[in-house]
């Protein structure tokens, strides 16, 4: 398997998961939400906060520990909270530290090294393309998940 970033692996597995896919479809974005997509339903944005890499005598190790913030956005706070719970369950079934889930045939990883570091709720105003707030639908509710996982870098 050629190099694939942790962001792409995470998004690929999330879209392939039947529970996450039912909740957000393909509205899983890196870094920022594209304009207008929130009107189609619950959206997720995931971005890397930091990465721990270690050296050994042989050099830089190929196992990293990226930390992500995953935001679940919806016009309904309960829906955002429910989808966040679905994503937490999903995170307990994946491993980016091995290629089992990306090989053909697919195989289940033997362990799931993912850590939920925190969860918090928030809101942000919906804005139009020019940056002006839109009052028609009200605020967007956000459930933010702070996670760390292991990722195979090769």
N, C-alpha and C positions, 0 to 999 in steps of 0.2 A: 504494500500500500504506500502510495506517495504521501508526502507531508500534507497534513490537513490541520488547520488551526483548531484550537479547542472551541472557538466560537462556532465554526462550521459543524464540528462534530456534535456539539450540544443542540444546535438548531436542527440538524438532520435527524437525530434521535428523537427530539421532541415532536417533530412533524410526523415521524413514523409511529409514534406511540398513539394507540387508538383513543385513550382518554384525553390526552393533551390536544390531539388533533380535533376531537369532537368539541372541545372547549374554545380553541382559538384558531383552528384551521391552519393556514399558512401565515397568519398574521403574527409572526415571530421575527423581530427585527434586531439587527446589531446597532448599538449605540443610540439611535433615535428613531422615533416613530415617524413614518411618512405622513404627510398631510392628508386628511380625509379618511384614513383607514379606521380610525376610532368609530366612525359612523357606521361601519360594517359589523361591529361587534367587539368583543373583548380582544385586546391586543397585548403582546408581550414585547418588551425591549430588554435585551441582555447585553451588558458590556463588561469588559474586563477591567477590574479595578487595579490589580497588581498581579505579579507573578514571582514566585520564589523559585530560583534555580540554584543548584548546589554544584560545587566542584569536588572531585575526588582526585586521587593521584593520576588517574587516567585522563582527566580533563572534565569538561562540563558534562554533567549527567543528562541523560535523555528523559528523565522523569521530572516534570515540573509540577508546581502547585499553584495554578491560577486561582484568583479570587474574582468572583463575578457578582454583580448586582443584577438581579432579575426583577423587573418591574412589570406587574400585571395591571393593566389599565382598563377601566370600564366606567360607564356613566352610573352604574349601580354599585354601591360599596359592597353589598353582600355577594354579588357576582364576582367582583374582583377578589374577595376573600376566599370564595369557594374555588375559583380557578387557581389561586395561589396554593391552596391545600392539594389540589390535583397535581400541580407541578412539584410540590414537596414529595408526594408519593412517587411520582415519576423519577425524581432524583435518587430515590432509594433503590432504583432498579438498573442504573446505568454505571458504566465504568469507562472513562476515557483513558485509563492506564493500560489498556490492551485493545487489540483490534478485533476481538471476537464478534462484536456487534456490527462490524463493517465488512466482515469476510463473507464469502459465499462458499458453502452454506453458512447462514447465520448461526451463531451459538451464544448461549447465555454466559455472561461472565461469572466466575466463581465467587466474586466479592464485589461490593459496591462502595468504593472509597470516596464518598461525598459527605461533606460536613455542612450542616445548616448553622451558620454563625449567628444569624439574627433575622427578625422579621419586624417590619414596621409599616404603619399605614400613613397615607398622606393624600393630598389633593393638589391639583394644578388646574389653572384656567385653560379652557380650550381657546386656541387662537386661530385666526384665519391666516392666509398665505402672507399677508403683510405684517403679521405680528399683533394685530388688534384682537382683544378678547371677544369671544362670541358668547353672548348671554343666553342664546336660545336654548341650549341644552344643559347649561349649568356646568359645574366643575367636573373634571375627570378624577375619579377615585383611583388611588394607587395602593397596591400592596407590594412592598419591596422586600425581596429575599436577598440576604447576603450569604453567599455560599463559597466554599473552597473545595476543590476537588483535585485529584491527581490526573495528570495528562501525559501520555506518551508522546514525546516531541519528535520522534523519527517517523 
